[in-house]
């Protein structure tokens, strides 16, 4: 993420269909700009 920010870029990522919260939680922890997921309600809940 540091290199992304250093170059003034945004990073949007997508997740696989993992049934756990871990992939989305990990992406939010590193502060990506956007998460594309098949579980939008889960992403919104985890984002707070």
Secondary structure, DSSP 8 states (H G I E B T S, - for coil): -HHHHHTT---EEE----SSSHHHHHHHHTT-SEEE-S-HHHHHHHH-
